[in-house]
Amino acid sequence: MSPKSPHDEEIAKLRAHIEDLEGQLKAARKRDTSASKSASDTAKSVSDSWSDATRSKRDSVNRMVRGMTMASLEGVRLFADTVSSFADGVASRNEAREHKTTRDLVTNLPADIAGSFADAVSNLVDIPSKTADKYASSYREGDKAS
């Protein structure tokens, strides 16, 4: 064994200090990795929540647009049915029957129109509630489909 030089003791202290610093560096890297994973997990969770909220809002708007479209079409359909029933009512009330002359038919025509118009108005009153029902059912159908 060779005698220890004064530098050997200093070298041993420095090596011990290096090992200590390397241990601290490893511990710091582990903390950074776990903190990074935690921050990454948090960011992913926030992103997923934002994505879910956006998807939910988009689905809600789509159901609303579909409901409004279907309700509008229902209103048009009901109005057309009312106009058709008005015309059919006038025609059926003013049909040529036994013992009716053309003069009788012309004379009764205003009353036949008024009677059919009254029936049509009573049908028109139902259009808003039926249209609202159609909107609600179409909106709910969209909810089931998504």
C-alpha positions in Angstrom: 0.0 0.0 0.0 1.2 3.3 -0.9 1.1 6.1 1.6 -1.8 8.4 1.3 -1.2 11.7 -0.3 -2.8 14.8 1.0 -4.8 14.9 -2.2 -6.3 11.4 -1.7 -8.3 12.7 1.2 -9.6 15.6 -0.8 -10.5 13.3 -3.7 -12.4 11.0 -1.4 -14.4 14.0 -0.1 -15.1 15.2 -3.6 -16.2 11.8 -4.7 -18.6 11.5 -1.7 -19.9 15.0 -2.6 -20.4 14.0 -6.2 -22.4 10.8 -5.2 -24.5 13.0 -2.9 -25.2 15.5 -5.7 -26.0 12.6 -8.1 -28.5 11.2 -5.6 -30.1 14.6 -5.2 -30.3 15.0 -9.0 -32.0 11.5 -9.3 -34.6 12.5 -6.6 -35.2 15.8 -8.4 -35.8 14.1 -11.7 -38.3 11.7 -10.1 -40.2 14.6 -8.6 -40.2 16.4 -12.0 -41.4 13.2 -13.7 -44.2 12.7 -11.2 -45.1 16.4 -11.3 -45.0 16.3 -15.1 -47.3 13.3 -15.1 -49.6 14.9 -12.6 -49.7 18.1 -14.7 -50.2 16.0 -17.8 -53.1 14.1 -16.2 -54.7 17.3 -15.0 -54.4 18.9 -18.5 -55.9 15.7 -20.1 -58.7 15.8 -17.6 -59.5 19.4 -18.3 -59.2 18.8 -22.0 -61.6 15.8 -21.7 -64.1 17.9 -19.7 -63.9 20.7 -22.2 -64.4 18.3 -25.1 -67.4 16.7 -23.3 -69.0 20.0 -22.6 -68.5 21.2 -26.2 -69.9 17.9 -27.6 -72.9 18.2 -25.2 -73.6 21.8 -26.3 -73.2 20.8 -30.0 -75.7 17.9 -29.5 -78.1 20.2 -27.8 -78.0 22.8 -30.6 -78.4 20.0 -33.2 -81.5 18.7 -31.4 -82.9 22.2 -31.1 -82.4 22.9 -34.8 -83.9 19.6 -35.7 -86.9 20.2 -33.4 -87.5 23.7 -34.8 -87.3 22.4 -38.4 -89.7 19.5 -37.7 -92.1 21.8 -35.8 -92.1 24.3 -38.7 -92.9 21.5 -41.1 -95.6 20.3 -38.8 -97.1 23.8 -38.8 -97.0 24.0 -42.6 -98.6 20.5 -42.8 -101.4 21.4 -40.4 -102.1 24.7 -42.2 -102.3 22.9 -45.5 -104.7 20.3 -44.0 -106.8 23.2 -42.7 -107.0 24.9 -46.1 -107.7 21.6 -47.7 -110.5 20.8 -45.3 -111.9 24.3 -45.8 -112.1 23.8 -49.6 -113.6 20.3 -49.1 -116.1 21.6 -46.6 -117.3 24.3 -49.0 -117.6 21.8 -51.9 -119.5 19.2 -49.8 -121.9 21.8 -48.4 -122.6 23.2 -51.8 -123.1 20.0 -53.7 -126.0 19.7 -56.1 -128.6 17.6 -54.4 -132.1 16.6 -55.2 -134.4 19.5 -55.6 -131.7 22.1 -55.5 -131.3 24.5 -58.4 -128.2 26.3 -59.4 -129.9 29.4 -58.0 -130.3 27.7 -54.6 -126.6 26.6 -54.7 -125.4 30.2 -55.5 -127.7 31.6 -52.8 -126.3 29.1 -50.2 -122.7 29.6 -51.3 -121.9 32.5 -48.8 -123.3 30.5 -45.9 -121.4 27.4 -47.0 -118.2 29.4 -47.2 -118.8 31.0 -43.8 -119.6 27.6 -42.2 -116.5 26.0 -43.6 -114.4 29.0 -42.6 -115.6 28.7 -39.0 -114.6 25.0 -39.0 -111.2 26.0 -40.5 -110.6 28.6 -37.8 -111.3 26.1 -35.1 -108.7 23.8 -36.7 -106.2 26.8 -36.9 -106.4 27.3 -33.2 -104.9 23.8 -32.6 -101.8 24.5 -34.8 -99.6 26.2 -32.2 -100.0 23.5 -29.5 -99.5 20.7 -32.0 -96.4 22.5 -33.4 -95.0 22.8 -29.9 -95.7 19.1 -29.2 -93.9 18.2 -32.4 -90.9 20.4 -31.4 -90.7 18.7 -28.0 -91.0 15.2 -29.4 -88.4 15.8 -32.1 -86.0 17.3 -29.5 -86.4 14.3 -27.3 -85.9 11.9 -30.2 -82.6 13.6 -30.9 -81.6 13.0 -27.3 -82.3 9.3 -27.6 -80.3 9.0 -30.8 -77.1 10.6 -29.5 
